[in-house]
Structures are given as structure tokens and as C-alpha cells.
């Protein structure tokens, strides 16, 4: 009987869409990745030297060359910030390991390039929620992204200042 219950549980687990909570017990709504409220921790965007030609729409990063946070849309890369600074950034100097080195949430496999791939037909990323990040985040890191609960906007830090997007 125990084996049957384990087998049913294992088989039904493939039908559940992955949802991940960071620092919390449950996910808000249909989030694929959700963060604890009332924090001063945001997501750190990758700072890349070369913009990928095969990046898909929705890719967000910080361009190491012009120090601008960018998002990829169907027509190309769109700036989300002014030119900032990466003076406080620490870079990994280890050689990159070849292959599809990524974490995939929401799907069992993907062909989409990226370090963290959130892929779901009906769920989205819920940004970390921070009230007034320009006041409450004491030492923001270049490429930090969060949701400002006061202005109700997406906030990105370019290494010099915060930019807000409705």
C-alpha cells in the first residue's frame, strides 16, 4: 500500500507547476518565483560584457560596457536606466563552465538561454517588494531590481541612482 501511495504521489507531481517562494511559506497568487514582503533585498541582475544575439524578449540585464540596465524586446535592447556605475561590483573571474548552466523554474526543460529561466504559460515573476528602495536599501548593488510598494513601480539601481518604471 505504501508503494502505491508513493507511486501515485510521484506520478502526480509531474502535473504540478513549479512555484518557488524565497523567504516565505506560500506564493502570492500565480507567482512562479515570489519573495518575502518587507525586505530590503532585491534581485541582482547579471552584469554582462556582451549582449546575446539569441536572448529572448523579457531578458533583463546590466550592460557592463555602457553601464545601463536593459530589457530585450522583439525589436532589440531597450534601456531601463541611465548610464550608471559598476565601481562597487565584484565580478567572478573563474572560467565559465560550458554547457546549459542554468536554473529552470516552471518547466522541466528549455531551449531559452539564461542563468535563471522562468518559463510558464500562466505564471510570472513577483519581484521583491520594498517600500521606498531609494531610502531603505542602504547599500544597493548595481543591477538591483525590485518593486517599490509606495510608488507602485518597478525600481532598478544602475550603480548611481534608482530608476522607476510604471
Residue frames as qw, qx, qy, qz and C-alpha x, y, z in Angstrom:
[[0.000, 0.885, 0.466, 0.000, 0.00, 0.00, 0.00],
 [0.325, -0.776, 0.102, 0.532, 2.83, 2.40, 0.90],
 [0.402, -0.127, 0.599, 0.681, 4.45, 1.80, -2.51],
 [0.201, 0.630, 0.665, 0.347, 1.18, 2.55, -4.30],
 [0.143, -0.935, -0.247, 0.211, 0.78, 5.85, -2.43],
 [0.387, -0.588, 0.343, 0.622, 4.40, 6.79, -3.23],
 [0.374, 0.162, 0.694, 0.593, 3.92, 5.88, -6.89],
 [0.094, 0.811, 0.552, 0.170, 0.71, 7.93, -7.17],
 [0.263, -0.885, -0.040, 0.381, 2.41, 10.87, -5.45],
 [0.433, -0.355, 0.499, 0.661, 5.40, 10.65, -7.77],
 [0.306, 0.384, 0.703, 0.515, 3.29, 10.43, -10.93],
 [0.006, -0.888, -0.456, -0.063, 1.01, 13.30, -9.90],
 [0.391, -0.692, 0.049, 0.604, 3.98, 15.52, -9.02],
 [0.380, 0.035, 0.536, 0.753, 4.69, 15.88, -12.74],
 [0.053, 0.702, 0.607, 0.369, 1.33, 17.60, -13.15],
 [0.315, -0.850, -0.255, 0.335, 2.09, 20.36, -10.64],
 [0.429, 0.777, -0.037, 0.458, 3.54, 23.62, -11.98],
 [0.631, -0.134, -0.358, 0.676, 6.63, 24.70, -10.09],
 [0.144, -0.902, -0.073, -0.401, 6.29, 27.70, -7.80],
 [0.665, -0.016, -0.417, 0.620, 9.15, 28.87, -5.60],
 [0.297, -0.927, -0.120, -0.195, 9.00, 31.16, -2.58],
 [0.555, 0.311, -0.405, 0.657, 12.15, 32.82, -1.26],
 [0.091, 0.112, -0.516, 0.845, 11.97, 33.53, 2.48],
 [0.558, -0.041, 0.168, -0.812, 8.26, 32.71, 2.72],
 [0.457, 0.017, 0.866, -0.204, 5.96, 29.74, 3.19],
 [0.517, 0.548, 0.658, -0.011, 3.45, 30.37, 0.38],
 [0.288, 0.109, 0.441, 0.843, 3.29, 32.07, -3.01],
 [0.273, 0.490, 0.263, -0.785, 1.13, 35.14, -3.69],
 [0.646, 0.556, 0.016, -0.523, -1.36, 34.36, -6.45],
 [0.923, 0.367, 0.105, 0.048, 0.08, 32.89, -9.62],
 [0.017, -0.869, 0.487, 0.083, 3.72, 33.70, -8.99],
 [0.910, 0.253, -0.305, 0.121, 6.35, 31.36, -10.37],
 [0.599, 0.030, -0.405, 0.690, 9.01, 32.98, -8.15],
 [0.311, -0.841, -0.215, -0.388, 7.99, 35.10, -5.16],
 [0.423, 0.269, -0.506, 0.702, 9.89, 36.85, -2.36],
 [0.352, -0.538, -0.634, 0.430, 9.14, 37.62, 1.28],
 [0.010, 0.886, 0.252, 0.389, 7.46, 41.00, 1.94],
 [0.378, -0.918, 0.088, -0.077, 9.01, 43.83, 3.96],
 [0.848, -0.149, 0.151, 0.486, 12.56, 43.15, 2.91],
 [0.076, 0.894, -0.236, -0.373, 15.39, 45.30, 1.60],
 [0.448, -0.257, 0.763, 0.389, 16.77, 42.53, -0.61],
 [0.622, 0.576, -0.065, -0.527, 16.22, 42.70, -4.35],
 [0.916, 0.242, 0.265, 0.182, 17.16, 40.56, -7.33],
 [0.251, -0.672, 0.432, 0.546, 20.67, 41.12, -8.66],
 [0.761, 0.625, 0.033, -0.169, 20.67, 41.27, -12.43],
 [0.828, -0.050, 0.249, 0.501, 23.64, 39.80, -14.27],
 [0.060, 0.877, -0.230, -0.418, 26.19, 42.35, -15.47],
 [0.848, 0.211, 0.416, 0.251, 27.27, 41.12, -18.91],
 [0.269, -0.521, 0.380, 0.715, 30.02, 42.24, -21.25],
 [0.069, 0.066, -0.716, -0.691, 28.41, 41.00, -24.47],
 [0.614, 0.206, 0.281, -0.709, 24.71, 41.31, -25.26],
 [0.437, 0.034, 0.888, 0.140, 23.49, 37.97, -26.57],
 [0.283, 0.143, -0.503, -0.804, 22.05, 37.87, -30.09],
 [0.429, -0.216, -0.828, -0.291, 19.82, 34.93, -29.17],
 [0.050, 0.132, 0.648, -0.748, 18.36, 36.48, -25.99],
 [0.067, -0.546, -0.786, -0.282, 14.58, 36.19, -25.87],
 [0.198, -0.603, -0.116, -0.764, 12.13, 39.02, -25.22],
 [0.705, -0.655, -0.153, -0.225, 11.88, 39.65, -21.49],
 [0.792, -0.039, -0.263, 0.550, 15.59, 39.14, -20.75],
 [0.181, -0.967, 0.028, -0.179, 16.79, 41.77, -18.25],
 [0.825, -0.091, -0.113, 0.547, 20.47, 42.53, -17.55],
 [0.143, -0.930, 0.105, 0.322, 23.01, 45.27, -16.95],
 [0.746, 0.598, -0.060, 0.287, 25.36, 46.05, -19.83],
 [0.713, -0.470, -0.006, 0.520, 28.92, 46.17, -18.46],
 [0.507, 0.241, 0.251, 0.788, 30.14, 48.42, -21.29],
 [0.032, -0.527, -0.172, -0.832, 27.69, 51.33, -21.07],
 [0.101, -0.077, -0.722, 0.680, 26.52, 50.52, -17.51],
 [0.499, -0.033, -0.077, -0.862, 22.84, 50.65, -18.48],
 [0.431, 0.121, 0.850, -0.278, 20.14, 48.25, -17.29],
 [0.369, 0.235, -0.516, -0.737, 18.39, 46.85, -20.36],
 [0.662, 0.179, 0.658, -0.312, 15.48, 44.65, -21.30],
 [0.083, -0.088, 0.789, 0.602, 15.18, 42.74, -24.57],
 [0.602, 0.429, 0.377, -0.558, 12.00, 43.20, -26.55],
 [0.791, 0.393, 0.458, 0.100, 11.13, 41.98, -30.04],
 [0.470, 0.871, -0.012, 0.145, 12.96, 44.88, -31.70],
 [0.552, 0.472, -0.422, 0.542, 16.17, 44.85, -29.63],
 [0.500, -0.287, -0.548, 0.606, 17.61, 46.04, -26.32],
 [0.149, -0.818, -0.248, -0.497, 15.73, 48.85, -24.52],
 [0.266, 0.275, -0.521, 0.763, 17.34, 50.98, -21.79],
 [0.502, -0.667, -0.545, -0.075, 15.68, 50.91, -18.37],
 [0.499, -0.745, -0.106, 0.429, 18.18, 53.28, -16.73],
 [0.255, 0.929, -0.268, 0.005, 20.66, 55.99, -17.49],
 [0.682, 0.381, -0.519, 0.346, 24.35, 55.16, -17.55],
 [0.692, -0.711, -0.007, -0.124, 25.36, 54.13, -14.06],
 [0.030, 0.723, -0.666, 0.180, 28.43, 52.78, -12.36],
 [0.945, -0.088, -0.312, -0.043, 29.83, 49.32, -11.69],
 [0.169, 0.658, -0.565, 0.467, 32.61, 50.53, -9.39],
 [0.512, -0.389, 0.581, -0.499, 31.11, 48.65, -6.42],
 [0.943, 0.142, -0.089, -0.289, 30.54, 45.44, -8.40],
 [0.389, -0.491, 0.775, 0.083, 32.64, 42.35, -7.77],
 [0.744, 0.400, -0.332, -0.419, 33.00, 40.07, -10.77],
 [0.912, -0.152, 0.379, 0.020, 33.50, 36.33, -10.93],
 [0.174, 0.749, -0.564, -0.300, 36.91, 35.77, -12.55],
 [0.581, -0.119, 0.805, 0.036, 36.57, 31.97, -12.79],
 [0.128, 0.132, -0.740, -0.647, 36.31, 30.42, -16.22],
 [0.699, 0.078, 0.101, -0.703, 32.73, 29.78, -17.27],
 [0.453, -0.045, 0.891, 0.003, 31.72, 26.14, -17.29],
 [0.268, 0.119, -0.606, -0.739, 30.49, 25.16, -20.74],
 [0.135, -0.321, -0.934, -0.081, 27.01, 23.80, -21.30],
 [0.299, -0.620, -0.397, -0.607, 23.49, 24.84, -20.34],
 [0.350, -0.138, -0.641, 0.669, 24.34, 26.10, -16.84],
 [0.293, -0.326, -0.094, -0.894, 21.04, 27.43, -15.66],
 [0.173, 0.217, 0.821, -0.498, 18.20, 27.05, -13.22],
 [0.282, -0.230, -0.593, -0.718, 14.82, 26.46, -14.83],
 [0.196, 0.225, 0.718, -0.629, 11.64, 27.11, -12.84],
 [0.556, 0.408, 0.190, -0.698, 8.21, 26.33, -14.25],
 [0.810, 0.448, -0.264, -0.273, 9.27, 23.85, -16.90],
 [0.914, -0.270, 0.266, 0.142, 11.24, 20.61, -16.94],
 [0.629, -0.049, 0.384, 0.674, 13.48, 21.72, -19.83],
 [0.258, 0.901, 0.143, -0.317, 14.00, 24.74, -22.08],
 [0.716, 0.340, 0.205, 0.574, 15.97, 25.91, -25.08],
 [0.009, -0.966, -0.057, -0.251, 15.94, 29.51, -23.83],
 [0.606, 0.244, -0.401, 0.642, 19.43, 30.76, -22.89],
 [0.298, -0.756, 0.099, -0.575, 19.89, 32.29, -19.45],
 [0.151, 0.293, -0.796, 0.508, 21.26, 31.71, -15.98],
 [0.255, 0.259, 0.760, -0.539, 17.79, 31.73, -14.37],
 [0.235, -0.113, -0.628, -0.733, 14.93, 30.87, -16.73],
 [0.363, 0.263, 0.650, -0.614, 11.37, 31.34, -15.51],
 [0.256, 0.069, -0.679, -0.685, 9.14, 29.71, -18.09],
 [0.210, 0.331, 0.849, -0.354, 5.42, 29.22, -17.58],
 [0.027, 0.424, 0.643, 0.637, 2.30, 29.66, -19.69],
 [0.344, -0.735, -0.434, -0.391, 0.34, 31.19, -16.81],
 [0.620, -0.695, -0.184, 0.315, 2.69, 32.37, -14.03],
 [0.363, 0.811, -0.122, 0.443, 5.08, 35.30, -13.65],
 [0.524, 0.051, -0.455, 0.718, 7.95, 36.56, -11.53],
 [0.337, -0.895, -0.263, -0.126, 6.84, 38.52, -8.48],
 [0.407, 0.575, -0.349, 0.618, 9.62, 40.99, -7.72],
 [0.444, -0.303, -0.587, 0.606, 10.84, 41.50, -4.16],
 [0.129, -0.851, -0.366, -0.353, 8.64, 44.17, -2.57],
 [0.498, -0.185, -0.299, 0.793, 10.49, 47.09, -0.94],
 [0.040, -0.933, -0.352, 0.062, 8.98, 50.32, 0.36],
 [0.068, 0.981, -0.178, -0.027, 10.98, 53.31, -0.93],
 [0.928, 0.012, 0.001, 0.374, 14.11, 51.41, -2.01],
 [0.402, 0.662, -0.129, 0.619, 15.99, 54.69, -2.58],
 [0.347, -0.716, 0.295, -0.529, 15.62, 55.33, 1.18],
 [0.840, -0.394, 0.262, -0.265, 15.51, 51.86, 2.74],
 [0.947, 0.157, -0.018, 0.280, 18.16, 49.95, 0.79],
 [0.382, -0.864, 0.179, 0.273, 21.33, 51.27, 2.41],
 [0.231, -0.551, 0.660, 0.456, 23.90, 49.70, 0.06],
 [0.826, 0.451, 0.221, -0.257, 22.24, 48.79, -3.24],
 [0.558, -0.241, 0.640, 0.470, 24.30, 46.83, -5.73],
 [0.277, 0.419, -0.419, -0.757, 24.48, 47.77, -9.43],
 [0.374, 0.017, -0.820, -0.433, 21.78, 45.86, -11.28],
 [0.095, 0.212, 0.837, -0.494, 19.40, 45.51, -8.32],
 [0.344, -0.240, -0.494, -0.762, 15.72, 45.25, -9.25],
 [0.010, -0.279, -0.834, 0.476, 12.63, 45.28, -7.02],
 [0.131, -0.656, -0.574, -0.473, 9.04, 46.53, -6.77],
 [0.049, 0.116, -0.368, 0.921, 8.53, 49.79, -4.85],
 [0.141, -0.521, -0.839, 0.072, 5.37, 49.30, -2.79],
 [0.042, -0.605, -0.298, 0.737, 4.97, 53.05, -2.20],
 [0.213, 0.475, -0.314, -0.794, 5.19, 54.36, -5.78],
 [0.795, 0.288, 0.492, -0.209, 3.82, 51.04, -7.16],
 [0.542, 0.756, -0.324, -0.173, 6.60, 50.89, -9.77],
 [0.943, 0.041, -0.048, 0.327, 9.45, 48.61, -10.79],
 [0.174, -0.941, 0.279, 0.078, 12.72, 50.04, -9.45],
 [0.901, 0.222, -0.070, 0.366, 16.19, 49.38, -10.88],
 [0.381, -0.857, 0.201, 0.283, 19.51, 50.58, -9.46],
 [0.741, 0.643, -0.095, 0.172, 22.20, 51.41, -12.03],
 [0.746, -0.027, -0.235, 0.623, 25.04, 51.83, -9.54],
 [0.179, 0.174, -0.116, 0.961, 24.43, 55.58, -9.15],
 [0.386, 0.032, 0.256, -0.886, 20.69, 56.11, -8.78],
 [0.385, 0.302, 0.854, -0.177, 17.32, 54.40, -8.84],
 [0.276, 0.048, -0.464, -0.841, 15.07, 54.49, -11.94],
 [0.417, 0.233, 0.725, -0.496, 11.33, 53.79, -11.62],
 [0.194, 0.026, -0.711, -0.676, 9.07, 52.25, -14.27],
 [0.593, 0.144, 0.415, -0.675, 5.27, 52.07, -14.30]]
